[in-house]
Amino acid sequence: MHILQLCPRVPFPPHDGGAIAMYDVTAGLARAGHRVTVLAANTPKHWQDGNVLDHLPNVRLVTVPVDTSLSPVKALKNLLVSKIPYNVERFISPALADALAHILQTERVDVVQIEGTLVAWYLKVVRKAAPHVPVVLRAHNVEYTIWEMLAQRETNIAKSLYMKYLAKGLKRFELDYLPEFDALAAITEPDQRRLRALGCPEPVVFIPAGVDLERFQPHPKRCPKPRTLFMIGSLNWLPNLEGLDWFLANVWPEVHEKMPDLELHIAGKDTPERLKHLDHANVIVHGFVESAADFMQQYEVMLVPLLSGGGMRVKIIEGMAMGKCIISTGLGSEGIHVRNNHDIILCDEPSEWVDRITRYYRGEISVLHMGKAARQTICRLYDNQRVVERFQTLYQIVRARPESA
């Protein structure tokens, strides 16, 4: 098959959850013998050269410059006159629409896969240029739910009101657009239920993000530093930043007072300047790290104090693949098939976090046993090869429909 994958950014390098989820499917489809054209908005924030996917056989990358930079003027204009939410409007580009239409009109394409709500608007371009080609939406998140959660916890009244406005606009957009796709692939089962509640017709399937088990494999002779905690995740994503700030304010002070030699290591792309100069003893901020796998191997326990968000936390399944003991909020683990105190530790209240970290510090939690169980769960359920097989099955279903013939 020839699969056209439309992405809101170039899915390389695979350093954060969104890029990883897109890249691993691209690479997996290519390895399975399919031809993949990746059409991507080349944004200022994630700018890449046009040859960055040349290492993947059967993959062609087509990039179109799209300025998605946040603009107060454009945001205000959007607030006053636009029916499209600003989050989506930033990704609407006549040049990208023309490139998409040109590929569809000049080449045989078997399936179009659109990667997320932020580029769902382009469905209308596909319908006009090639109405016979089936279109699958891969729902990385149900976007409006993220902004609803962020708005609920925002203490600044003006920001909270604007976030509520964005959430309302995104919900209206998702209600209008998502049911028009031929199929939807939700990354989590809770999101699968949310998509059905939005009125999306079947097939609405659950296909999780996967892990490249060759890229994330613990080295048996590399031992992590004892009595160390770590967090890793893109710090340009508001839910990650919110969770980190919450942990530092509500959990870390008591943890440090009780266990002054315990270290917390923080890594993440686009680390804000204020975090680089934290005045917290034994909190080490590394900023961006080239290899998440190498960083994870250096420290013992992974923390995911997520309070808002949707979709799947790819960093959790990567940490599990690396055999790490992980402490997470219930929301952080949402959509991942884990069992509390078997292959992950779940807690929500600050007192619970302090208790679990104290138990780890005293040796009452076996990080080796927990990590081994986590790795087994990933090998059984989240191997990227199995994820790609599920996409291939979905493509066969939508191509077999009479309207796609």
Secondary structure as UniProt FT lines:
FT   STRAND          2..7
FT   HELIX           17..31
FT   TURN            32..33
FT   STRAND          35..42
FT   HELIX           44..46
FT   TURN            50..55
FT   TURN            57..58
FT   STRAND          59..65
FT   HELIX           72..81
FT   HELIX           86..89
FT   TURN            90..91
FT   HELIX           94..106
FT   STRAND          111..115
FT   HELIX           117..122
FT   HELIX           123..129
FT   TURN            131..132
FT   STRAND          135..139
FT   HELIX           143..153
FT   HELIX           157..177
FT   HELIX           178..180
FT   STRAND          183..186
FT   HELIX           189..197
FT   TURN            198..199
FT   STRAND          204..206
FT   TURN            213..215
FT   TURN            220..221
FT   STRAND          225..232
FT   TURN            235..236
FT   HELIX           238..250
FT   HELIX           252..258
FT   TURN            260..261
FT   STRAND          263..267
FT   TURN            269..270
FT   HELIX           273..276
FT   TURN            281..282
FT   STRAND          283..287
FT   HELIX           292..298
FT   STRAND          299..304
FT   HELIX           314..321
FT   TURN            322..323
FT   STRAND          325..328
FT   TURN            330..335
FT   TURN            341..343
FT   STRAND          344..346
FT   HELIX           350..361
FT   TURN            362..363
FT   HELIX           367..381
FT   HELIX           384..400
FT   HELIX           402..404
//
